[in-house]
Each structure stands twice: as C-alpha cells, then as structure tokens.
Amino acid sequence: MTQDAKASPAKPAETTTSLKDRGNLFEIAMRQIEKAAKLVKLDRDVWEILQQPKNEILVNFPVRMDDGKIQLFKGYRVQHNNIMGPYKGGMRYHPEANLDEMKALAAWMTYKSALHEIPFGGGKGGIKFDPTKHSKSELERITRRFTHALGTNIGPSWDIPAPDVGSNEQTMVWMMDTYANVVGSSERHMVSGVVTGKSVTAGGSYGRREATGAGVMHCIVQWAKDNNFNLDGCHVIIQGFGNVGSFAARLLAQKGAVIVGVGDHGGYIANPEGINPHKLSEHVSKAGTVATYKGAAKITRDEFFALDCAIFVPAALELELGVKEAKALKAQLVVEGANGPTYPEAEDILLEKGVSVIPDILCNSGGVIVSYYEWLQNKRSERWDHADVLERLETRMTRTYHDVSQYATKHKCDWRTASYAMGLERIERCYKERGIFP
Ligand code: GLU
C-alpha cells in the first residue's frame, strides 16, 4: 500500500435531488477502493497506476435539432484501465452527467470485470443532456454525432460501450451502425462487437435485456439459501424502475417476493398487499414514471425508506442511500442494483445494524457478464440460445457470490471490501507479470 495515497476528505452523507450536491463520486469510490487496497497490502506502484483513469476524453459536438437550429452537446468517455482487456462500460445520458461521476463509474467497471474474471477493463461515458426532452430523430442524430466525435476512441478490441442510465438497445444499434459505416463496407460485419446491449435483431444477445435484474435476483436467491430465509411472501422495496429495477422486480415476484414499495424520479408509491411488477412495467413504459400508477398509494421519499420490508434494492442513481435513509431502513438486506448508491457512512450504519449489503460490483454485474457473452458471440458469428445465456449467467453469478462470501469470512471484512480486494489482487498479479512498457 502506498504511503502517499491521498486520504479523501469526508463528504456530506446527505441525499438531495441534485447530483452535484451529493459529493464527489470519484473521491467516494477511491475511499472504498483504498480500504481494500490496504487489506491486500497492494503494491505501491500498482496503486499509483490505478489512482486515475488512463484516458479522459471530452468532446463537444454540434447537432441539428428538429427546429433547424444547432445545439452543442458535451460528451464523455473515461477509460480507466485496460490491463485485463479492452475498456468496457456503459454510456449514460443524463442532464447531470459529469467527469468525476464518469471517472468513478469507469473505475467501478475495472473492478467489476476483474472480480468476475471477465477479460475486460473499465470505461464509462455519456452525454450531459436529458434524453426525455428530445424526439426519437433528435436522439438518433445526437447518438450518431457523439459516436462519430469519439471516432477510434471506441472499437471492438479497444473500448466497448453498452447501455446505462438514459440509453438503451436502440442507442447501441445507432452507435454500432455509425461506427460500422465509418470503418468501411468491407469490415462492417466484423465490428458489430463495438458495442454490446444491442437489440437481438441487430446482433445483440438473448438475455442481455434482463441480465442485470437477473444477476440481482441470483444474488438474493443465494443470500436467502445461505441465511435460511424464505423469499416466498417476503416484502421488497425497489428504488428505480428502469431496466434494472423493473426486471429485478419481475424476477423476484416469480420467486414469491412481494413488491410493497417502488420509487423513481417522479415519486414514490406503496401497497402493503403488493404491486404487480408486470402491470407497473407496462405503466412506466407509457407514463415514464411509477408515480402515477393507480394500483398503489402515493407516499413520500421518507415514508418509502421507512417501509416494512426485508429487502431493499436501490436501482436508481448513485448516492441515494445516506445516513438518514440508512437509519430509517427496516430491511435486512440491501442489494445494490445501481452503481454506487450507498454513502460509506451509510454503509457503516447498515453494517452496525446487522444489515447485509451485497455491493454493486458483485450484484449488478449481470449486465456486463452478458455483454461479454454478446461480444463473444459477435466475434465468433454465433447466436447462443436464450436458456444457454441465462444458465451461464447464473453459474458465473453464483460462483462469484460464493467466492466473495468465503473471502469476506476469511479476511473478516465486509463484502464490498472483499469484492474490491479480489479484483485488485487479480489486477496486481497481472501488472506484476507484465510490468509497464517501455
Ligand atoms: N452499464 C452497465 C454497468 O454499469 C453495463 C455495462 C456493460 O455491459 O458494459 O454495469
């Protein structure tokens, strides 16, 4: 462990609606990782390398809007590390996207892939804008122009984007198509692996759509087995009802769990008898929020966090779970479907209360795991059956879950530290063997 690793200043553990008031996400991420670096007595030189991303790419690009006027957009791509394989990670479309957020999210991708032994590094990017405020044709032009502005900074063996908050299968298909057209016609079918999370029709993988939610569900099923906990009839609350939250809800309902509270950017709702996640998903696809759903009562954010439940799945944005929320929470288990939803101070409170926390890089990795399968299928011009993909995902999630569990027991540490430590040890071994060039 390096002597000169800088201690990050304490950050306010309060959640507000604005991301910029929540503290510097990169500093928070580095605090978490530093704890694990100390545990494994990480080599000083390796720690030095991992302190900052390798590349931080910023592009400002003009796009013609439907009204004929030109608007300038700011896009990001942060490439954290590629010692284990090509940079890999999502593209976030959000009005509050910022560089420190991208740096944190990119670093988390490095450790997420290393933990699951996927041969990828870590990257993240996106555009600072609100996609809900644009027509489909504007979204297409914004995405294509962004992809073009990134140029050869992305590529199937170099840096592979995927969906994240605010982007989806369609976004990925536009990205792939733009990239393929720029590389030239003779190569267009060789480069479909430049992005993952594409629609199945355009070269995506079966099972990618539900992959992150399925991974969350597998972790919960394993936790229930290990703790003799009956999922049938247990109460679950979910914050965020996008791709991750909505699939987690539907898959948990299949295991008998009852979704009693849900929230998103539009508001919070509860029903002690249970909310039908299929009907709610249909509603959200039309209305854009859970808040107006008729099958549940409107509640406040504070009431949501104080709901009677056994399991809480944060599946919205980062830093939603602060000290106040941690104190109010009744759940026995927190499963981080989102990236970085929990302040370190809030996690301390949860652990003191005896709450189990399954960290993001372990439990929300279903997306990147199936992205890896999609990339392999693209490389080999194969199409794997849906059931095959889902089975491989379950096997890998379950294996890593048990590895982390054993590591945490052996080293008497929390699961987040165990997960980072395992990733760090693998990266360290690789640097030790390869060294740096020249
Ligand atoms: N955006 C997702 C994540 O944060 C998926 C990344 C990927 O598939 O590359 O894990």
Residues whose N, C-alpha, C, O or C-beta is under 5 A from the ligand:
A	BS01	LIG	K88 G89 G90 I160 A162 P163 D164 N364 G367 V368 S371
